[in-house]
């Protein structure tokens, strides 16, 4: 008996051991005798998309043919009639319904269907419902309390049993006879194999009756509803003599007119039904609590009365015309007069999605209302049609008008007045339909965004951020479920693709309200990389055909200033094979700071996985199409510098006419303007590992840092060649970097000498030397070779520093390692492991840039305190930049954050904080934008809103001149060439020609408000 019970209930009999020839038959995906199992599998496998029927756009729908196809796939039967029967049984239990609630399931691509909203709460099983409902284990922000979930496990399981279709299809069960093996029926008269051999009738109705009466065990309330009213034909109501005197075309026209009038009467009666059976009782009786009664009636039934007033007048006018004579001559004038007043249809249609949601939510949380709905829907006046069927009638009626009007036009003779009026009416109706579709889409998007916004939380506090979902330009591109793992009972995540972010959340139901707990840090669409893992290699390694995108090789470098990512990884994605059955993974990667981690989620079928890839690709393409704010243009001829000869620095001089470039093998000079077509640089100094340059034009000197040794050269060296290069004057050795700027109205050079525990910054003033003027004369210039060169070289190594074009001012000391130095009008700013230190150049008094007593800066001061007190002798290098804004505020950029301070080091605009997506190595500023250079992209943000405005992608990107406190505010960078990656590509970042940036300094910065 145990074996029989197991065979009957779960279908686990191992037929392969029985030597049965039926083992070659494809095995059903689930035990197909249980209707609930089929329903669960269908919900996961059906691909929802947008369809148009009668000029009305229906979102998240599917057609009848797709439903029948999927059922056949699940039960592994080619019998489409059987699949259709199963589908109709699911529809009878309100698992899905026709979009207009008028027809049962048809095996046709013309008829559209949608899942009932209530199936949202029962997507998988009681166990997953327990997780969704919050009754599962766990702690922290990831779980809602039992009081919030609104019930225990038993309540959730009860809800599951109530809302999921259930029944047994006996002709798909295993036979109860334990010796029933093979393909032939056994002795039992009700053996399922015997039932399969019965010659079924062709009529679908008789098949449904057969299934309901003999092959299923279903609740009594699941009979299919017949919602249409019986009407006589026009010919039955007209005198035979008159009928015989009409032409065939006129008879057809009169039939069409009769259909228009009686369907209008039915439609008006349905509006009266809503007012009589729903609105009035709900208003007068305490079915819904007073606190939300008025709001609920307005949301669900708002607009019904206005529409009724219009259509009752239209019906009366049509009936008056019909009563004048049995043959209606003209109707276009009436229709044209009334269709112009259909404005209430637009508002009603736009609120329909919210109305359905409010209705189902109220049923979920209010048992009194749920009982009222069930009782009212069983009333004879409801025609066995649920309330949603009546609520959709106004929208579907608007689409039906065009069909009815066009049928009348088809059978209207030439030179008839209706030929002029009816096309005008059709045009007006279509305009209304177009507006309804637009308004409905926008309203649905707005409603879903508000619902998510107000029910959103983060699992980890560190991931919290403002997604700006209430922005009027925000939209939901795609929303659906993906599994965490391959296990059948795996947790399902709600994955939502917005126009700007992708989030992965866990859906929880609390008192009928959906709550979204974000599990991963939201990924900006510009920094989202998606690919298909190669499942043959432990399911995690990428396919060899899918490389991490940075720049498409076929893309011109000039176009790399686009606003989003490149689309190379999406090529041939669908060709990646899956070697494991039912394994359809999608891997997501957050480029930037989190690029080392990625996660994989699983779709239930290729059909459900493909839309994710397409939607992400299309959205990133859409980002690319938007006009970028900045563009990158080449400043050096292509393919001049191989990647092994690193470019380290780039400066302009001579009023921006020329540039100098520091590379690992020397110093190069070239033209930097558009008067010269040739931008090819040539080498002027052959030095090893040149990392920094600066041209002091006031003293006509060039400072060169090569292999940590600082040299001074005459500026006219740019006109020479490496073979004739003069000897440089040694300034200092063991120099990691230097800085030249204006301080105390003097041109000052800062040269640090650093160690782990202290740093000494020597300062020099740039001055002109009499010896230099003599050496630069034309007469001596011709003799600067041979013995004199060697003599000058020896002198340069022994001369004191005052013989250089530099006059030492003083030394500044700080008790920590210095990473960068900068000068202001009277201060030296030193970036160190303790943050940024300011030294007054007049008094040598040091102080911290940030006020240590400002509590609003605790998030950065505590981190600096931890780092400085660490036992590690070698602290990680800090990168800090400070920029002054037009409002005389200071914008501070750290490697993780960016914020504002005032002149006293106190934080400004506490609601403003930028958290960089990447790991910036340098920063550039072009108000109102700031640029953070990561090795794989440039992150451009608005310093007013903090929003990401643009991402410029590349490989091995770095800034070689920030344009800050330089001769000209020009920003230069380099990266690997997108076409030939073994070369470097040097570029300049500039505003696009079509972008005129207005500097509105009256707006207070805040990341809580995104534009």
Secondary structure as GFF3:
##gff-version 3
##sequence-region A 1 1011
A	DSSP	alpha_helix	2	10	.	.	.	ID=ss1
A	DSSP	three_ten_helix	15	18	.	.	.	ID=ss2
A	DSSP	three_ten_helix	21	24	.	.	.	ID=ss3
A	DSSP	alpha_helix	35	45	.	.	.	ID=ss4
A	DSSP	beta_strand	49	53	.	.	.	ID=ss5
A	DSSP	beta_strand	56	63	.	.	.	ID=ss6
A	DSSP	alpha_helix	64	75	.	.	.	ID=ss7
A	DSSP	alpha_helix	80	92	.	.	.	ID=ss8
A	DSSP	beta_strand	96	98	.	.	.	ID=ss9
A	DSSP	beta_strand	112	115	.	.	.	ID=ss10
A	DSSP	three_ten_helix	117	121	.	.	.	ID=ss11
A	DSSP	alpha_helix	126	133	.	.	.	ID=ss12
A	DSSP	three_ten_helix	140	142	.	.	.	ID=ss13
A	DSSP	alpha_helix	146	149	.	.	.	ID=ss14
A	DSSP	alpha_helix	153	163	.	.	.	ID=ss15
A	DSSP	three_ten_helix	170	172	.	.	.	ID=ss16
A	DSSP	alpha_helix	192	196	.	.	.	ID=ss17
A	DSSP	alpha_helix	204	210	.	.	.	ID=ss18
A	DSSP	pi_helix	211	215	.	.	.	ID=ss19
A	DSSP	three_ten_helix	220	222	.	.	.	ID=ss20
A	DSSP	three_ten_helix	234	237	.	.	.	ID=ss21
A	DSSP	alpha_helix	240	244	.	.	.	ID=ss22
A	DSSP	alpha_helix	248	274	.	.	.	ID=ss23
A	DSSP	pi_helix	275	279	.	.	.	ID=ss24
A	DSSP	alpha_helix	280	284	.	.	.	ID=ss25
A	DSSP	alpha_helix	290	301	.	.	.	ID=ss26
A	DSSP	alpha_helix	304	324	.	.	.	ID=ss27
A	DSSP	alpha_helix	332	339	.	.	.	ID=ss28
A	DSSP	alpha_helix	343	350	.	.	.	ID=ss29
A	DSSP	alpha_helix	352	365	.	.	.	ID=ss30
A	DSSP	alpha_helix	367	377	.	.	.	ID=ss31
A	DSSP	three_ten_helix	380	382	.	.	.	ID=ss32
A	DSSP	alpha_helix	387	391	.	.	.	ID=ss33
A	DSSP	alpha_helix	393	410	.	.	.	ID=ss34
A	DSSP	alpha_helix	418	454	.	.	.	ID=ss35
A	DSSP	beta_strand	456	458	.	.	.	ID=ss36
A	DSSP	three_ten_helix	461	463	.	.	.	ID=ss37
A	DSSP	beta_strand	476	483	.	.	.	ID=ss38
A	DSSP	beta_strand	492	498	.	.	.	ID=ss39
A	DSSP	beta_strand	501	510	.	.	.	ID=ss40
A	DSSP	beta_strand	513	518	.	.	.	ID=ss41
A	DSSP	beta_strand	523	524	.	.	.	ID=ss42
A	DSSP	three_ten_helix	525	527	.	.	.	ID=ss43
A	DSSP	beta_strand	528	531	.	.	.	ID=ss44
A	DSSP	three_ten_helix	557	560	.	.	.	ID=ss45
A	DSSP	three_ten_helix	568	570	.	.	.	ID=ss46
A	DSSP	three_ten_helix	573	575	.	.	.	ID=ss47
A	DSSP	beta_strand	584	590	.	.	.	ID=ss48
A	DSSP	beta_strand	598	603	.	.	.	ID=ss49
A	DSSP	alpha_helix	606	625	.	.	.	ID=ss50
A	DSSP	beta_strand	630	634	.	.	.	ID=ss51
A	DSSP	beta_strand	647	653	.	.	.	ID=ss52
A	DSSP	beta_strand	658	663	.	.	.	ID=ss53
A	DSSP	beta_strand	666	671	.	.	.	ID=ss54
A	DSSP	beta_strand	682	685	.	.	.	ID=ss55
A	DSSP	beta_strand	690	696	.	.	.	ID=ss56
A	DSSP	beta_strand	701	706	.	.	.	ID=ss57
A	DSSP	beta_strand	709	714	.	.	.	ID=ss58
A	DSSP	three_ten_helix	715	719	.	.	.	ID=ss59
A	DSSP	three_ten_helix	722	724	.	.	.	ID=ss60
A	DSSP	beta_strand	729	733	.	.	.	ID=ss61
A	DSSP	beta_strand	738	743	.	.	.	ID=ss62
A	DSSP	beta_strand	746	754	.	.	.	ID=ss63
A	DSSP	beta_strand	759	766	.	.	.	ID=ss64
A	DSSP	alpha_helix	770	775	.	.	.	ID=ss65
A	DSSP	alpha_helix	778	782	.	.	.	ID=ss66
A	DSSP	alpha_helix	787	798	.	.	.	ID=ss67
A	DSSP	three_ten_helix	801	803	.	.	.	ID=ss68
A	DSSP	beta_strand	806	814	.	.	.	ID=ss69
A	DSSP	beta_strand	818	823	.	.	.	ID=ss70
A	DSSP	beta_strand	827	832	.	.	.	ID=ss71
A	DSSP	beta_strand	835	840	.	.	.	ID=ss72
A	DSSP	beta_strand	846	848	.	.	.	ID=ss73
A	DSSP	three_ten_helix	855	857	.	.	.	ID=ss74
A	DSSP	alpha_helix	858	868	.	.	.	ID=ss75
A	DSSP	beta_strand	881	884	.	.	.	ID=ss76
A	DSSP	beta_strand	890	893	.	.	.	ID=ss77
A	DSSP	beta_strand	897	901	.	.	.	ID=ss78
A	DSSP	beta_strand	907	908	.	.	.	ID=ss79
A	DSSP	beta_strand	914	915	.	.	.	ID=ss80
A	DSSP	beta_strand	922	926	.	.	.	ID=ss81
A	DSSP	beta_strand	929	933	.	.	.	ID=ss82
A	DSSP	beta_strand	937	942	.	.	.	ID=ss83
A	DSSP	beta_strand	948	953	.	.	.	ID=ss84
A	DSSP	beta_strand	958	961	.	.	.	ID=ss85
A	DSSP	beta_strand	971	976	.	.	.	ID=ss86
A	DSSP	beta_strand	984	991	.	.	.	ID=ss87
###
